[in-house]
């Protein structure tokens, strides 16, 4: 009996040690956040072992979460939900049933997941887009683009852009009773990256006559040049998205190349020939003083030309919208940027907001200093966080007011 009790105590201590994670004082519902983080870390550890022993690719194991949260396209008394395709790309389509005399608004939504994970059918995304359609009485097109590592850059961008161009055709908008003057694009994380890139591409596309009214970029990933910004340094081990996982996502987006991953992790993957681009991500000029947090900006340590030659996507604005010239940012629509304090991508959002304002783009920047990456998806049991609903409601209110 004593030995069993001792075993139970030791096991309990080990489980508690694994679950416990020091979090900043202002993070709410700490134990729930710790359980959430432990769940994600456990899946990551299993993925690492599965790949180490040649059982499955790392991302295939992480995709188990996407599969576990899969929902069927279920209509209700307010919304008709269908899985269909636009321009041969799968989409989940939400159409309000409420009758209206006026043309409807529309939101094109792009899910996150590091270009490797996720789906519009995941329960948190289904809830978010369903809520958007219902509260705004808007048509919502949620894009199910192809994923890495099976498909590399620029496949994800191409899928998204194919849907955007298809939907922005005036005949298609008329078919869905959508006002061509009230269409928006939105996305979170890697989806924010794809939304920003698509919005930039539309500016110079003579084949698209309809213009976006607004864009919403939710904790977007926007650049791969400097992976040692203050937010990468300070938040590298925060919940959901660690620096090592973000580097892995970047690496899988372009190629499964261990040498590239190591170079990116040490921030030595950009050659001196591309040194002129660092002005676009110079956080010493683009971040507010309180975020620099005693960090001193130093010139980047350049890497070999080999990586950029082999993987030109590293410097492509379709992968890194923050690398666009100032003139290429002019004319972008009213932009909503959401950032979180404890997120490795925080500074990407701040820098883009700063550069957009400089280019004359109207920007609304919603920054939350008490939460972390992916918070908008913490909207369903068992990891239902109150702050997720607060942030979501404010985001919906902004969309409603501006679209």
C-alpha positions as CSV (number, residue, x, y, z in Angstrom):
1,X,0.0,0.0,0.0
2,X,2.8,2.4,0.9
3,X,4.7,1.7,-2.3
4,X,1.5,2.4,-4.3
5,X,1.0,5.7,-2.5
6,X,4.6,6.7,-3.0
7,X,4.2,5.9,-6.7
8,X,1.1,7.9,-6.9
9,X,2.7,10.9,-5.2
10,X,5.8,10.8,-7.5
11,X,3.6,10.5,-10.6
12,X,1.4,13.4,-9.4
13,X,4.5,15.5,-8.8
14,X,5.9,14.7,-12.2
15,X,2.5,15.5,-13.9
16,X,2.2,18.8,-12.0
17,X,5.8,19.6,-12.9
18,X,5.1,19.0,-16.6
19,X,1.9,21.0,-16.5
20,X,3.2,23.9,-14.5
21,X,4.6,26.8,-16.5
22,X,5.5,30.2,-15.1
23,X,3.3,32.8,-16.8
24,X,3.3,36.6,-16.6
25,X,1.3,38.0,-13.7
26,X,-1.4,39.6,-15.9
27,X,-2.4,36.4,-17.8
28,X,-5.9,35.4,-16.8
29,X,-7.1,31.9,-16.0
30,X,-3.6,30.7,-15.5
31,X,-4.3,27.0,-14.7
32,X,-6.5,26.7,-17.7
33,X,-3.8,28.3,-19.9
34,X,-1.2,25.9,-18.4
35,X,-3.4,22.9,-19.2
36,X,-3.8,24.2,-22.7
37,X,-0.1,24.7,-23.1
38,X,0.7,21.2,-21.7
39,X,-1.7,19.7,-24.2
40,X,0.0,21.3,-27.1
41,X,3.5,20.5,-25.7
42,X,2.5,16.9,-25.3
43,X,1.4,16.7,-28.9
44,X,4.6,18.3,-30.0
45,X,6.7,15.8,-27.9
46,X,4.8,12.9,-29.5
47,X,5.4,14.4,-32.9
48,X,9.1,14.8,-32.2
49,X,9.4,11.2,-31.2
50,X,7.3,9.9,-34.1
51,X,9.5,11.7,-36.5
52,X,12.7,10.7,-34.7
53,X,11.8,7.0,-35.1
54,X,10.6,7.4,-38.6
55,X,6.9,6.7,-37.8
56,X,5.3,9.9,-39.1
57,X,6.3,13.4,-40.1
58,X,6.1,15.9,-37.3
59,X,3.3,17.9,-39.0
60,X,1.3,14.8,-39.6
61,X,1.1,14.2,-35.9
62,X,0.2,17.8,-35.1
63,X,-2.6,17.5,-37.7
64,X,-4.3,15.1,-35.3
65,X,-5.6,18.1,-33.5
66,X,-7.1,19.5,-36.8
67,X,-8.8,16.1,-37.4
68,X,-10.0,15.9,-33.8
69,X,-11.7,19.2,-34.0
70,X,-13.3,18.6,-37.4
71,X,-16.9,19.6,-37.8
72,X,-19.4,18.9,-40.6
73,X,-21.0,21.8,-42.5
74,X,-24.0,22.1,-40.3
75,X,-26.7,24.6,-41.1
76,X,-29.0,26.1,-38.4
77,X,-32.0,28.4,-38.3
78,X,-29.7,31.4,-39.0
79,X,-27.0,30.3,-41.4
80,X,-26.7,27.9,-44.3
81,X,-23.3,26.2,-44.3
82,X,-21.9,24.3,-47.2
83,X,-18.6,22.9,-48.3
84,X,-18.0,23.7,-51.9
85,X,-15.2,25.0,-54.1
86,X,-14.3,28.3,-55.7
87,X,-11.9,28.2,-58.7
88,X,-11.2,24.5,-57.8
89,X,-10.1,25.4,-54.2
90,X,-12.3,24.0,-51.3
91,X,-14.1,26.6,-49.2
92,X,-16.6,26.5,-46.4
93,X,-19.4,28.9,-47.3
94,X,-21.7,30.6,-44.7
95,X,-24.8,32.4,-46.1
96,X,-27.3,34.1,-43.7
97,X,-30.9,33.1,-43.9
98,X,-32.2,36.5,-42.6
99,X,-34.0,38.4,-45.3
100,X,-32.7,41.8,-46.2
101,X,-33.6,44.5,-48.7
102,X,-30.0,45.7,-49.0
103,X,-27.1,43.8,-50.5
104,X,-25.1,41.8,-47.9
105,X,-21.5,42.3,-46.8
106,X,-18.9,39.6,-47.2
107,X,-15.8,38.4,-45.4
108,X,-13.1,36.2,-47.0
109,X,-11.5,34.4,-44.1
110,X,-8.1,32.6,-44.1
111,X,-7.3,30.2,-41.2
112,X,-3.9,30.0,-39.5
113,X,-1.7,27.0,-38.6
114,X,1.7,27.9,-39.9
115,X,0.8,27.0,-43.5
116,X,1.0,23.4,-42.3
117,X,-2.1,22.9,-40.1
118,X,-5.7,23.9,-39.6
119,X,-8.9,23.9,-41.6
120,X,-12.1,26.0,-41.8
121,X,-13.9,22.9,-40.5
122,X,-12.1,23.0,-37.1
123,X,-14.6,23.8,-34.4
124,X,-13.0,27.1,-33.3
125,X,-12.9,28.4,-36.8
126,X,-16.4,27.2,-37.6
127,X,-17.6,29.0,-34.5
128,X,-15.7,32.2,-35.4
129,X,-16.9,32.3,-39.0
130,X,-20.4,31.3,-38.1
131,X,-20.5,34.1,-35.6
132,X,-19.2,36.5,-38.2
133,X,-21.9,35.5,-40.7
134,X,-24.7,35.8,-38.1
135,X,-23.7,39.0,-36.3
136,X,-22.9,40.9,-39.5
137,X,-25.5,39.2,-41.7
138,X,-22.6,38.7,-44.0
139,X,-21.6,36.0,-46.5
140,X,-18.4,34.4,-45.2
141,X,-16.0,32.4,-47.5
142,X,-13.5,30.4,-45.4
143,X,-10.7,29.1,-47.5
144,X,-9.3,25.5,-47.2
145,X,-6.0,26.0,-48.9
146,X,-3.5,23.2,-49.4
147,X,-0.9,22.7,-46.6
148,X,2.8,22.1,-46.2
149,X,4.9,20.0,-46.2
150,X,3.0,18.2,-49.0
151,X,2.6,21.6,-50.8
152,X,5.2,24.3,-50.5
153,X,5.2,28.0,-51.1
154,X,3.6,29.6,-53.1
155,X,0.8,27.0,-53.3
156,X,-0.9,28.3,-50.2
157,X,-0.9,31.9,-51.6
158,X,-1.9,30.7,-55.0
159,X,-5.0,28.9,-53.6
160,X,-6.0,31.9,-51.5
161,X,-5.6,34.3,-54.4
162,X,-7.5,32.1,-56.8
163,X,-10.5,32.2,-54.4
164,X,-10.2,35.9,-53.8
165,X,-10.1,36.7,-57.5
166,X,-13.0,34.3,-58.2
167,X,-15.2,35.8,-55.4
168,X,-14.5,39.4,-56.3
169,X,-15.9,38.9,-59.8
170,X,-19.0,41.1,-60.0
171,X,-21.1,38.3,-61.4
172,X,-20.2,36.0,-58.5
173,X,-20.9,38.7,-55.9
174,X,-24.2,39.3,-57.5
175,X,-25.0,35.6,-57.4
176,X,-24.5,35.7,-53.6
177,X,-26.3,39.0,-53.2
178,X,-23.1,40.8,-52.0
179,X,-22.4,44.5,-52.2
180,X,-19.1,44.9,-54.2
181,X,-18.3,47.9,-52.1
182,X,-18.4,46.0,-48.8
183,X,-16.1,43.1,-49.1
184,X,-13.3,42.4,-46.6
185,X,-10.4,39.9,-46.2
186,X,-9.3,38.6,-42.8
187,X,-7.0,36.0,-41.3
188,X,-5.1,34.9,-38.2
189,X,-1.5,34.0,-37.9
190,X,-0.4,32.4,-41.2
191,X,-3.9,33.3,-42.4
192,X,-3.1,36.9,-41.6
193,X,0.1,36.5,-43.6
194,X,-1.9,35.3,-46.6
195,X,-4.5,38.0,-46.2
196,X,-1.9,40.7,-46.2
197,X,-0.1,39.3,-49.2
198,X,-3.4,38.9,-51.2
199,X,-4.4,42.5,-50.3
200,X,-1.1,43.8,-51.6
201,X,-1.3,41.7,-54.8
202,X,-4.8,43.0,-55.5
203,X,-3.5,46.6,-55.7
204,X,-1.7,45.9,-59.0
205,X,-4.0,43.3,-60.5
206,X,-5.8,44.9,-63.5
207,X,-8.0,41.8,-63.7
208,X,-9.8,42.6,-60.4
209,X,-12.1,45.6,-60.6
210,X,-13.7,45.2,-57.1
211,X,-11.6,46.6,-54.3
212,X,-11.5,45.4,-50.7
213,X,-13.1,47.8,-48.2
214,X,-11.1,46.6,-45.2
215,X,-8.6,44.0,-44.1
216,X,-8.2,42.4,-40.7
217,X,-4.8,40.9,-39.7
218,X,-5.0,38.9,-36.5
219,X,-1.6,38.3,-34.9
220,X,-0.1,37.9,-38.4
221,X,3.3,36.5,-39.3
222,X,4.8,39.0,-41.8
223,X,8.5,38.4,-42.2
224,X,11.3,35.9,-41.9
225,X,14.3,38.2,-42.1
226,X,14.7,38.9,-38.4
227,X,13.7,36.1,-36.1
228,X,15.4,37.8,-33.2
229,X,13.2,40.7,-32.6
230,X,12.4,41.6,-29.0
231,X,9.2,39.6,-29.2
232,X,11.0,36.5,-30.4
233,X,13.6,37.0,-27.7
234,X,11.1,37.6,-24.9
235,X,8.3,35.2,-25.9
236,X,10.2,32.3,-27.4
237,X,8.7,29.8,-24.8
238,X,5.3,31.3,-24.4
239,X,2.1,29.1,-24.8
240,X,1.0,27.8,-28.2
241,X,3.6,29.3,-30.5
242,X,7.3,29.0,-29.5
243,X,10.2,30.3,-31.5
244,X,11.3,26.8,-32.4
245,X,7.8,26.0,-33.7
246,X,7.6,29.2,-35.8
247,X,11.0,28.4,-37.3
248,X,9.7,24.9,-38.1
249,X,6.7,26.4,-39.8
250,X,8.8,28.7,-41.9
251,X,11.1,25.8,-42.8
252,X,8.3,23.5,-43.8
253,X,6.7,26.3,-45.9
254,X,9.8,26.5,-48.1
255,X,11.4,23.1,-47.7
256,X,12.2,20.4,-45.1
257,X,15.8,21.4,-44.8
258,X,17.6,21.0,-41.4
259,X,20.4,23.3,-42.4
260,X,17.9,26.1,-43.2
261,X,16.1,25.5,-39.9
262,X,19.3,25.7,-37.9
263,X,20.3,28.9,-39.8
264,X,16.9,30.5,-39.2
265,X,17.0,29.6,-35.5
266,X,20.4,31.3,-35.1
267,X,19.1,34.2,-37.4
268,X,21.9,33.6,-39.9
269,X,19.9,32.7,-43.0
270,X,19.9,35.9,-45.0
271,X,22.9,36.8,-47.1
272,X,24.7,40.2,-47.2
273,X,23.3,40.7,-50.8
274,X,19.9,41.1,-49.2
275,X,21.1,43.3,-46.4
276,X,19.2,46.3,-47.9
277,X,15.9,44.6,-47.0
278,X,16.6,44.8,-43.2
279,X,15.5,48.4,-43.2
280,X,11.9,47.1,-43.6
281,X,12.2,45.1,-40.3
282,X,14.4,47.5,-38.3
283,X,12.6,47.3,-35.1
284,X,14.7,50.0,-33.5
285,X,12.8,52.5,-35.7
286,X,9.5,50.7,-35.9
287,X,8.6,49.7,-32.4
288,X,7.4,51.9,-29.5
289,X,10.0,52.3,-26.7
290,X,8.1,50.2,-24.2
291,X,8.4,47.1,-26.4
292,X,12.1,47.4,-27.0
293,X,12.4,46.4,-23.3
294,X,16.1,47.2,-22.9
295,X,17.0,45.3,-26.1
296,X,19.8,46.8,-28.2
297,X,19.4,46.6,-31.9
298,X,22.5,45.1,-33.6
299,X,23.2,44.6,-37.3
300,X,22.2,41.2,-38.6
301,X,24.7,38.4,-38.9
302,X,24.6,37.4,-42.6
303,X,24.4,33.9,-43.8
304,X,25.3,32.1,-47.0
305,X,23.7,33.0,-50.3
306,X,22.9,29.3,-50.8
307,X,19.5,29.5,-48.9
308,X,18.1,32.4,-50.8
309,X,19.2,31.0,-54.1
310,X,17.7,27.6,-53.3
311,X,14.5,29.0,-51.6
312,X,13.8,32.4,-53.2
313,X,10.5,32.5,-51.2
314,X,12.5,33.7,-48.2
315,X,12.6,37.2,-49.8
316,X,9.3,37.0,-51.7
317,X,6.7,39.6,-50.6
318,X,4.0,37.0,-51.1
319,X,5.6,35.2,-48.1
320,X,6.8,38.3,-46.3
321,X,4.4,41.2,-46.9
322,X,6.5,43.4,-44.5
323,X,9.3,43.4,-47.2
324,X,7.2,45.4,-49.7
325,X,8.4,48.9,-50.6
326,X,6.6,51.8,-49.1
327,X,5.0,52.7,-52.5
328,X,3.6,49.1,-52.7
329,X,1.7,49.7,-49.4
330,X,0.0,52.9,-50.6
331,X,-3.6,52.3,-51.5
332,X,-4.2,49.4,-49.1
333,X,-7.7,49.5,-47.4
334,X,-8.5,50.4,-43.9
335,X,-6.5,47.9,-41.8
336,X,-7.2,46.3,-38.4
337,X,-4.1,44.8,-36.8
338,X,-4.5,42.7,-33.7
339,X,-1.4,41.8,-31.6
340,X,-0.7,40.1,-28.3
341,X,2.0,41.0,-25.8
342,X,3.2,37.4,-25.2
343,X,3.5,36.3,-28.8
344,X,6.7,35.9,-30.9
345,X,4.8,37.5,-33.8
346,X,3.9,40.6,-31.8
347,X,6.6,42.8,-33.3
348,X,5.7,41.8,-36.9
349,X,2.2,43.3,-36.3
350,X,3.6,46.5,-34.7
351,X,6.2,47.0,-37.5
352,X,3.6,46.5,-40.2
353,X,1.1,48.9,-38.5
354,X,3.9,51.5,-38.3
355,X,4.9,51.1,-41.9
356,X,1.3,51.2,-43.1
357,X,0.7,54.5,-41.3
358,X,3.8,55.9,-42.8
359,X,2.5,55.0,-46.2
360,X,-0.8,56.8,-45.5
361,X,-2.9,53.8,-44.8
362,X,-5.5,54.2,-42.1
363,X,-4.8,51.6,-39.4
364,X,-6.6,50.5,-36.2
365,X,-4.2,48.7,-34.0
366,X,-5.8,46.6,-31.2
367,X,-3.0,45.4,-28.8
368,X,-3.7,43.2,-25.8
369,X,-1.0,43.2,-23.2
370,X,-2.3,40.2,-21.2
371,X,-2.5,37.3,-23.6
372,X,-0.8,35.2,-26.2
373,X,-0.8,33.9,-29.7
374,X,-3.9,32.1,-31.0
375,X,-6.2,33.5,-28.3
376,X,-9.1,34.0,-30.7
377,X,-9.4,30.2,-31.1
378,X,-9.8,29.6,-27.4
379,X,-13.6,29.8,-27.8
380,X,-14.7,26.2,-27.2
381,X,-14.6,23.7,-24.4
382,X,-12.4,22.5,-22.7
383,X,-10.1,25.5,-23.4
384,X,-12.8,28.2,-23.4
385,X,-11.1,31.4,-22.1
386,X,-13.2,34.5,-21.2
387,X,-10.6,36.8,-22.7
388,X,-11.0,35.0,-26.1
389,X,-14.7,36.0,-26.1
390,X,-13.9,39.6,-25.1
391,X,-11.3,40.0,-27.9
392,X,-13.6,38.3,-30.4
393,X,-16.5,40.6,-29.5
394,X,-14.4,43.7,-30.0
395,X,-13.1,42.3,-33.4
396,X,-16.7,41.6,-34.5
397,X,-17.8,45.1,-33.4
398,X,-15.0,46.6,-35.5
399,X,-16.0,44.6,-38.5
400,X,-19.6,45.6,-38.0
401,X,-18.7,49.3,-37.7
402,X,-16.4,49.5,-40.7
403,X,-17.6,47.0,-43.3
